[in-house]
Structures are given as structure tokens and as C-alpha cells.
Amino acid sequence: MGLSRACRASTRSWGGIPEYSFNLVAGEPGTGKTTLAQQILFADATPDRPALYFTVLGEPTLEMLRYQQQFSFFDVGAVGESIRFVNLSDLALEQALQRVLDRILQDWVRELGATRVVIDYLSGFEVELAATEAGEMRQSLYRMIATLTGPGVTVLMTAEVAEAFAPPRLTAPAVSFLTDDIVTQRFIELNGYIHSVIGVVKMRRGSHNRALRRYEITPEGLGMDVVLRGYDGIITGVPVQRGAVASPAFPGLTGRESAVLQSLMELRDATPEAVHGQTGIAEAELLPILERLAAMRYITESAQTGEKTYRDQAQQRDALREP
């Protein structure tokens, strides 16, 4: 039994979620970890393939569900029927980790016959563990993962990463070692604006797309955008545009105009929206740049399909660059 077609479609940009695997989604607060986890779950769960969604020391379940209802993927009719939500906050505060994990297995997973489990979020366990218990975390998690994935449960956990605009620390090494797949979400700064990017840093059972993609949280959920190109150090949170400090590569153009032209050279034929996704330059600034590039005959403008697109003029550009 594989993941549903809808679930595969929602994760196809990085290769999908393998069946019977332990997956970790790590990201800074506000990057949409919960939204992504629920988007995947609502796409896949059915009454015959039920799912459990556990919250640990996060926002109250009712508040979380009220917020998630704004998304089109959220199906009120599936709550309680295909997906059961369980808040573990009180249990995690009062009992040891192993007892919490035992309750997950015995009182909910086996009783419901769930084949998909989300735990949101892993960091909640780490926060509440006493110092004497912290060393037992890997062993307890290993037992839980083996017990869940062995009989055919796919597990997804979220983990909070606090280091914004710095090299990421995905999670404790002991936890990363146990995971089959790790997806990272993070904020980056581009040209004075905060953007969100997503990528896969580990997929144990096969190859995966290694690109870092921009994404936006839309009324439909996480909407994947273009692969970020032309920048170094994206994963640090503060990427540097390649050639940003160099002299303009083309006569008469500023650095930003050259960046737009370089983007069109890669895209070949693109809408302003595609160029914006490639460069991160705001539309209000981008449109005048495109008009100036067209006036200087570096690019041509077309509307053959009813949508305005731009293409670089390779022959004209090479002629202008000749000494």
C-alpha cells in the first residue's frame, strides 16, 4: 500500500514520502511545519486508512484547528472520521517519555488501526525531559519508530529550529540519526524581503531532489515556487547574489539589471512572475528594469500566448559586448 496520489502530488517537488518511514520536518517558528504536516495528512488519510495527529506542548488543539480551517485542504468532515487529533501536553508534563510513547502506541495507534502518525512537535518532548531522562530519548524513540514502522505505519514529526538567519541545526544528532528523511524549512533574506525556502537534506531509501525551492503559504496551503538560482549561501539564511560586488557584466547596465538579464538567459522565455521568483526583486522594481532592458534591446517582449513574456536577445547582446 503506497501513499495516496494526492499526497504524492503535494510532496512531488522533493520526491515524495516513502511508505513505512520515519520523517522529520525541521524549521524555524512560523515557517509552516504544522501546515505542511496537515496538508500531507489531509491529502492521504481516509476512513480505511486512518491517521493520528498528536500535538505536544504547542498551541491548544482547538486553536490550531481553527487556524488550519482557513486552508482549502482542511476537510472538517475528515476530523474524527479519517483523522483524530490528540493533545499530549498534560501527559508530557506529568509522565516520563517512555510512558508517553507507550500510550501513543497502545491507547491510540493500535486501537484506531492508524497507518499514518504525525507528532507535532518533537521539540516538545525535549523541552520537558528531565536531565536524567534526556539520555534515554534516543532509545525510547528508536523503540517507538521500530514498533510503528514495522507493522506499516508512516511517521512524520516536526521539530523547531531557533537559529534564524544562521547556519541551521536541524535537531539533536541522536534524533537525526534515527530518521529516514529530513525536510528543512527556513527563512532567508533576499533584497530586504523575508522569503521561505524548503529542501530535503536526507532521504535514506532513494534519490531525491536536492534543490532549494521558495514557497509561500497560500489559501491552498504550501505552494511551491521556483528553485533559487544565482545565489551562494542560501542555507545560511543570508544568501549572496553571485557577482553582486563585481562590475556590471553588460555595458550600460546596473548590477540589478545585469542580474535580471542573467536570469532571463537561464529561463530563456519567462513572465515577470518567473523572473521575480528567480531574482527575488520586487515587481514594482522589476517591471521598470524589464522595460529598460527591452528599450536597450537586450531583451524582447512577447504576448503571443496572451501573457506577457520576455526573452533575451543573444545575438544583440553578444554584438553589444564586442570591443
Backbone hydrogen bonds, N-H to C=O, Kabsch-Sander energy under -0.5 kcal/mol:
donor,donor_aa,acceptor,acceptor_aa,energy
8,R,4,S,-2.5
9,A,5,R,-2.3
10,S,6,A,-1.7
11,T,7,C,-0.8
11,T,8,R,-0.7
12,R,8,R,-0.5
12,R,9,A,-0.7
14,W,11,T,-1.6
15,G,11,T,-0.6
16,G,11,T,-2.0
21,S,18,P,-0.8
23,N,21,S,-0.6
23,N,155,V,-2.8
24,L,181,D,-2.5
25,V,157,M,-2.9
26,A,24,L,-0.6
26,A,183,V,-2.9
27,G,159,A,-2.0
28,E,185,Q,-0.7
31,T,28,E,-1.8
36,L,32,G,-2.5
37,A,33,K,-2.5
38,Q,34,T,-2.5
39,Q,35,T,-2.5
40,I,36,L,-2.2
41,L,37,A,-2.1
42,F,38,Q,-3.0
43,A,39,Q,-1.2
44,D,40,I,-0.9
44,D,41,L,-0.8
45,A,41,L,-2.9
46,T,49,R,-1.5
49,R,46,T,-0.7
51,A,82,S,-2.7
52,L,116,R,-2.3
53,Y,84,R,-2.7
54,F,52,L,-0.5
54,F,118,V,-3.3
55,T,86,V,-2.4
56,V,120,D,-1.9
64,M,60,P,-2.5
65,L,61,T,-2.8
66,R,62,L,-2.1
67,Y,63,E,-1.9
68,Q,64,M,-2.6
69,Q,65,L,-1.4
70,Q,67,Y,-1.5
71,F,68,Q,-1.8
72,S,219,P,-2.8
74,F,71,F,-1.2
76,V,74,F,-0.6
78,A,75,D,-1.5
79,V,75,D,-0.7
79,V,76,V,-1.0
80,G,83,I,-4.0
81,E,78,A,-0.8
82,S,78,A,-2.6
83,I,78,A,-2.6
84,R,51,A,-2.2
86,V,53,Y,-2.6
88,L,55,T,-3.4
88,L,86,V,-0.6
92,A,88,L,-3.0
93,L,89,S,-1.8
94,E,90,D,-1.6
95,Q,91,L,-2.3
100,V,96,A,-2.0
101,L,97,L,-2.6
102,D,98,Q,-2.3
103,R,99,R,-2.1
104,I,100,V,-2.0
105,L,101,L,-2.1
106,Q,102,D,-3.1
107,D,103,R,-1.7
108,W,103,R,-0.8
108,W,104,I,-0.6
109,V,104,I,-2.6
110,R,105,L,-2.2
112,L,108,W,-2.7
113,G,109,V,-1.9
114,A,109,V,-1.5
115,T,50,P,-2.3
116,R,50,P,-1.0
117,V,154,T,-2.6
118,V,52,L,-2.6
119,I,156,L,-2.2
120,D,54,F,-3.3
120,D,118,V,-0.5
121,Y,119,I,-0.5
121,Y,158,T,-0.5
122,L,158,T,-3.9
124,G,121,Y,-1.3
125,F,121,Y,-0.5
125,F,122,L,-1.3
126,E,122,L,-1.3
127,V,123,S,-2.3
128,E,124,G,-1.4
129,L,125,F,-1.1
133,E,130,A,-1.1
134,A,130,A,-1.7
135,G,131,A,-0.6
136,E,133,E,-2.0
137,M,134,A,-1.4
140,S,136,E,-2.6
141,L,137,M,-3.0
142,Y,138,R,-2.6
143,R,139,Q,-2.0
144,M,140,S,-2.1
145,I,141,L,-3.0
146,A,142,Y,-2.6
147,T,143,R,-2.2
148,L,144,M,-2.5
149,T,145,I,-2.9
150,G,146,A,-1.5
152,G,149,T,-0.8
153,V,148,L,-1.2
154,T,115,T,-2.7
155,V,21,S,-2.8
155,V,153,V,-0.5
156,L,117,V,-2.6
157,M,23,N,-3.0
158,T,119,I,-1.9
159,A,25,V,-2.2
161,V,27,G,-2.5
164,A,162,A,-1.6
166,A,163,E,-0.7
170,L,168,P,-0.5
175,V,172,A,-1.3
176,S,172,A,-2.3
177,F,173,P,-2.2
178,L,174,A,-0.5
178,L,175,V,-1.0
179,T,175,V,-0.9
179,T,176,S,-0.7
180,D,22,F,-2.8
181,D,22,F,-1.5
182,I,202,K,-2.1
183,V,24,L,-3.1
184,T,199,G,-3.0
185,Q,26,A,-2.8
186,R,197,V,-2.2
188,I,195,H,-2.7
189,E,237,G,-2.0
190,L,188,I,-0.5
190,L,193,Y,-2.8
193,Y,190,L,-1.8
195,H,188,I,-2.9
195,H,193,Y,-0.5
196,S,215,Y,-0.6
197,V,186,R,-2.7
198,I,213,R,-2.4
199,G,184,T,-1.9
200,V,209,N,-0.5
201,V,182,I,-2.0
201,V,199,G,-0.5
202,K,182,I,-1.2
204,R,180,D,-3.0
206,G,203,M,-0.8
209,N,14,W,-0.8
213,R,198,I,-2.5
213,R,211,A,-0.6
214,R,226,V,-2.2
215,Y,196,S,-2.1
216,E,223,G,-2.1
218,T,216,E,-0.8
218,T,221,G,-3.3
221,G,218,T,-2.0
223,G,216,E,-3.4
223,G,221,G,-0.5
224,M,222,L,-0.6
225,D,214,R,-3.3
228,L,212,L,-2.3
229,R,227,V,-0.5
232,D,240,V,-2.8
236,T,233,G,-1.1
237,G,234,I,-1.8
238,V,233,G,-0.6
240,V,232,D,-3.0
242,R,230,G,-2.5
244,A,241,Q,-2.1
246,A,243,G,-0.8
253,L,250,F,-1.8
258,S,254,T,-2.4
259,A,255,G,-1.9
260,V,256,R,-2.1
261,L,257,E,-2.3
262,Q,258,S,-2.8
263,S,259,A,-2.1
264,L,260,V,-2.2
265,M,261,L,-2.0
266,E,262,Q,-1.3
267,L,263,S,-2.8
268,R,264,L,-2.8
269,D,267,L,-2.4
270,A,310,Y,-2.4
275,V,271,T,-2.0
276,H,272,P,-2.6
277,G,273,E,-2.3
278,Q,274,A,-1.6
279,T,275,V,-2.5
280,G,276,H,-3.1
285,E,282,A,-0.9
286,L,282,A,-2.4
287,L,283,E,-2.4
289,I,285,E,-1.1
290,L,286,L,-2.5
291,E,287,L,-2.3
292,R,288,P,-2.2
293,L,289,I,-2.6
294,A,290,L,-2.1
295,A,291,E,-2.3
296,M,292,R,-2.0
297,R,294,A,-1.3
298,Y,293,L,-2.6
299,I,293,L,-1.1
300,T,311,R,-3.1
302,S,309,T,-2.7
306,G,303,A,-1.2
309,T,302,S,-3.1
310,Y,270,A,-2.6
311,R,300,T,-2.1
313,Q,298,Y,-3.1
314,A,312,D,-1.1
317,R,313,Q,-2.7
318,D,314,A,-2.6
319,A,315,Q,-2.1
320,L,316,Q,-2.1
321,R,317,R,-1.5
322,E,318,D,-0.8
322,E,319,A,-0.7
